[in-house]
Amino acid sequence: MSHPIYKHVGSPITRLIEECAELQQALCKAERFGWFNYHPDRPERTNMDDVRAEMDDVVEAIERMQEDMRQIRHEHFKASNVQSKWRAACGTSKRLKGAV
């Protein structure tokens, strides 16, 4: 789990990759040492608690990634629409005649 002050540090892609890796690590520890085992430094949290927390972080990172992808798509189609209108106004096509 990341500290709240680092919530928006890095790109959504990087955050999602990192959260997936943390979930993988938590799952491996639960599988290896047992779901109800715990780290000696944190006896109040079981491996199952850690897996659940990491799953929540992955879901949050996926939601942020989806939001970022919607924005990217919106910007892409907005730019494409502007280019199409410009081409129509200028009477040009995507490919110039005689171009290779």
ChimeraX commands (.cxc) that place a marker at each C-alpha (Angstrom):
marker #1 position 0.00,0.00,0.00 radius 0.5
marker #1 position 1.26,3.40,-0.86 radius 0.5
marker #1 position 1.33,6.36,1.45 radius 0.5
marker #1 position -1.44,8.87,0.61 radius 0.5
marker #1 position 1.08,11.63,-0.20 radius 0.5
marker #1 position 2.40,9.45,-3.06 radius 0.5
marker #1 position -1.05,8.63,-4.44 radius 0.5
marker #1 position -0.61,10.75,-7.57 radius 0.5
marker #1 position 3.12,10.29,-8.13 radius 0.5
marker #1 position 3.93,8.57,-11.41 radius 0.5
marker #1 position 1.78,7.72,-14.37 radius 0.5
marker #1 position -1.37,5.60,-14.02 radius 0.5
marker #1 position 0.39,2.84,-15.98 radius 0.5
marker #1 position 3.35,2.79,-13.61 radius 0.5
marker #1 position 1.10,2.81,-10.56 radius 0.5
marker #1 position -0.99,-0.07,-11.92 radius 0.5
marker #1 position 2.12,-2.14,-12.70 radius 0.5
marker #1 position 3.49,-1.48,-9.22 radius 0.5
marker #1 position 0.22,-2.37,-7.49 radius 0.5
marker #1 position -0.07,-5.60,-9.50 radius 0.5
marker #1 position 3.47,-6.51,-8.45 radius 0.5
marker #1 position 2.63,-5.83,-4.81 radius 0.5
marker #1 position -0.45,-8.05,-5.10 radius 0.5
marker #1 position 1.67,-10.81,-6.64 radius 0.5
marker #1 position 4.11,-10.56,-3.76 radius 0.5
marker #1 position 1.33,-10.69,-1.15 radius 0.5
marker #1 position -0.25,-13.70,-2.88 radius 0.5
marker #1 position 3.08,-15.53,-3.03 radius 0.5
marker #1 position 3.66,-14.93,0.69 radius 0.5
marker #1 position 0.16,-16.14,1.54 radius 0.5
marker #1 position 0.64,-19.26,-0.58 radius 0.5
marker #1 position 4.10,-19.92,0.80 radius 0.5
marker #1 position 3.60,-19.18,4.50 radius 0.5
marker #1 position -0.17,-19.52,4.92 radius 0.5
marker #1 position -3.12,-17.19,4.75 radius 0.5
marker #1 position -3.29,-16.66,8.51 radius 0.5
marker #1 position 0.43,-16.33,9.09 radius 0.5
marker #1 position 1.88,-12.86,9.55 radius 0.5
marker #1 position 5.11,-10.93,9.30 radius 0.5
marker #1 position 6.92,-10.85,12.68 radius 0.5
marker #1 position 7.06,-7.04,12.55 radius 0.5
marker #1 position 3.27,-6.83,11.97 radius 0.5
marker #1 position 1.50,-9.53,14.03 radius 0.5
marker #1 position -1.80,-7.63,13.84 radius 0.5
marker #1 position -2.04,-8.18,10.04 radius 0.5
marker #1 position -2.32,-11.62,8.48 radius 0.5
marker #1 position -1.27,-12.48,4.95 radius 0.5
marker #1 position -4.96,-12.55,4.05 radius 0.5
marker #1 position -5.29,-8.96,5.30 radius 0.5
marker #1 position -2.33,-7.96,3.13 radius 0.5
marker #1 position -3.78,-9.68,0.04 radius 0.5
marker #1 position -7.14,-7.95,0.53 radius 0.5
marker #1 position -5.47,-4.56,0.95 radius 0.5
marker #1 position -3.38,-5.09,-2.19 radius 0.5
marker #1 position -6.46,-6.18,-4.13 radius 0.5
marker #1 position -8.16,-2.93,-3.12 radius 0.5
marker #1 position -5.09,-0.99,-4.28 radius 0.5
marker #1 position -5.14,-2.81,-7.65 radius 0.5
marker #1 position -8.84,-2.03,-8.14 radius 0.5
marker #1 position -8.17,1.64,-7.36 radius 0.5
marker #1 position -5.22,1.69,-9.77 radius 0.5
marker #1 position -7.37,0.08,-12.49 radius 0.5
marker #1 position -10.05,2.71,-11.98 radius 0.5
marker #1 position -7.45,5.49,-12.29 radius 0.5
marker #1 position -6.06,3.82,-15.41 radius 0.5
marker #1 position -9.54,3.61,-16.94 radius 0.5
marker #1 position -10.09,7.29,-16.21 radius 0.5
marker #1 position -6.75,8.15,-17.81 radius 0.5
marker #1 position -7.59,6.03,-20.88 radius 0.5
marker #1 position -10.95,7.81,-21.26 radius 0.5
marker #1 position -9.14,11.15,-21.20 radius 0.5
marker #1 position -6.56,9.95,-23.75 radius 0.5
marker #1 position -9.33,8.67,-26.02 radius 0.5
marker #1 position -11.26,11.94,-25.67 radius 0.5
marker #1 position -8.17,13.98,-26.56 radius 0.5
marker #1 position -7.40,11.69,-29.50 radius 0.5
marker #1 position -10.87,11.97,-31.03 radius 0.5
marker #1 position -11.03,15.68,-30.28 radius 0.5
marker #1 position -7.75,16.16,-32.19 radius 0.5
marker #1 position -8.93,13.87,-35.00 radius 0.5
marker #1 position -12.17,15.83,-35.30 radius 0.5
marker #1 position -10.28,19.14,-35.49 radius 0.5
marker #1 position -8.00,17.71,-38.19 radius 0.5
marker #1 position -10.98,16.41,-40.17 radius 0.5
marker #1 position -12.73,19.77,-40.01 radius 0.5
marker #1 position -9.53,21.54,-41.07 radius 0.5
marker #1 position -9.05,19.17,-44.02 radius 0.5
marker #1 position -12.68,19.64,-45.08 radius 0.5
marker #1 position -12.37,23.42,-44.83 radius 0.5
marker #1 position -9.14,23.44,-46.83 radius 0.5
marker #1 position -10.31,20.89,-49.36 radius 0.5
marker #1 position -7.41,18.53,-48.66 radius 0.5
marker #1 position -7.44,14.83,-48.04 radius 0.5
marker #1 position -5.31,12.76,-45.73 radius 0.5
marker #1 position -3.07,11.72,-48.58 radius 0.5
marker #1 position -1.74,14.30,-50.97 radius 0.5
marker #1 position -1.89,13.53,-54.68 radius 0.5
marker #1 position 1.44,12.36,-56.03 radius 0.5
marker #1 position 2.83,11.59,-52.57 radius 0.5
marker #1 position 4.66,8.32,-52.18 radius 0.5
marker link #1:1,2 radius 0.2
marker link #1:2,3 radius 0.2
marker link #1:3,4 radius 0.2
marker link #1:4,5 radius 0.2
marker link #1:5,6 radius 0.2
marker link #1:6,7 radius 0.2
marker link #1:7,8 radius 0.2
marker link #1:8,9 radius 0.2
marker link #1:9,10 radius 0.2
marker link #1:10,11 radius 0.2
marker link #1:11,12 radius 0.2
marker link #1:12,13 radius 0.2
marker link #1:13,14 radius 0.2
marker link #1:14,15 radius 0.2
marker link #1:15,16 radius 0.2
marker link #1:16,17 radius 0.2
marker link #1:17,18 radius 0.2
marker link #1:18,19 radius 0.2
marker link #1:19,20 radius 0.2
marker link #1:20,21 radius 0.2
marker link #1:21,22 radius 0.2
marker link #1:22,23 radius 0.2
marker link #1:23,24 radius 0.2
marker link #1:24,25 radius 0.2
marker link #1:25,26 radius 0.2
marker link #1:26,27 radius 0.2
marker link #1:27,28 radius 0.2
marker link #1:28,29 radius 0.2
marker link #1:29,30 radius 0.2
marker link #1:30,31 radius 0.2
marker link #1:31,32 radius 0.2
marker link #1:32,33 radius 0.2
marker link #1:33,34 radius 0.2
marker link #1:34,35 radius 0.2
marker link #1:35,36 radius 0.2
marker link #1:36,37 radius 0.2
marker link #1:37,38 radius 0.2
marker link #1:38,39 radius 0.2
marker link #1:39,40 radius 0.2
marker link #1:40,41 radius 0.2
marker link #1:41,42 radius 0.2
marker link #1:42,43 radius 0.2
marker link #1:43,44 radius 0.2
marker link #1:44,45 radius 0.2
marker link #1:45,46 radius 0.2
marker link #1:46,47 radius 0.2
marker link #1:47,48 radius 0.2
marker link #1:48,49 radius 0.2
marker link #1:49,50 radius 0.2
marker link #1:50,51 radius 0.2
marker link #1:51,52 radius 0.2
marker link #1:52,53 radius 0.2
marker link #1:53,54 radius 0.2
marker link #1:54,55 radius 0.2
marker link #1:55,56 radius 0.2
marker link #1:56,57 radius 0.2
marker link #1:57,58 radius 0.2
marker link #1:58,59 radius 0.2
marker link #1:59,60 radius 0.2
marker link #1:60,61 radius 0.2
marker link #1:61,62 radius 0.2
marker link #1:62,63 radius 0.2
marker link #1:63,64 radius 0.2
marker link #1:64,65 radius 0.2
marker link #1:65,66 radius 0.2
marker link #1:66,67 radius 0.2
marker link #1:67,68 radius 0.2
marker link #1:68,69 radius 0.2
marker link #1:69,70 radius 0.2
marker link #1:70,71 radius 0.2
marker link #1:71,72 radius 0.2
marker link #1:72,73 radius 0.2
marker link #1:73,74 radius 0.2
marker link #1:74,75 radius 0.2
marker link #1:75,76 radius 0.2
marker link #1:76,77 radius 0.2
marker link #1:77,78 radius 0.2
marker link #1:78,79 radius 0.2
marker link #1:79,80 radius 0.2
marker link #1:80,81 radius 0.2
marker link #1:81,82 radius 0.2
marker link #1:82,83 radius 0.2
marker link #1:83,84 radius 0.2
marker link #1:84,85 radius 0.2
marker link #1:85,86 radius 0.2
marker link #1:86,87 radius 0.2
marker link #1:87,88 radius 0.2
marker link #1:88,89 radius 0.2
marker link #1:89,90 radius 0.2
marker link #1:90,91 radius 0.2
marker link #1:91,92 radius 0.2
marker link #1:92,93 radius 0.2
marker link #1:93,94 radius 0.2
marker link #1:94,95 radius 0.2
marker link #1:95,96 radius 0.2
marker link #1:96,97 radius 0.2
marker link #1:97,98 radius 0.2
marker link #1:98,99 radius 0.2
marker link #1:99,100 radius 0.2
view
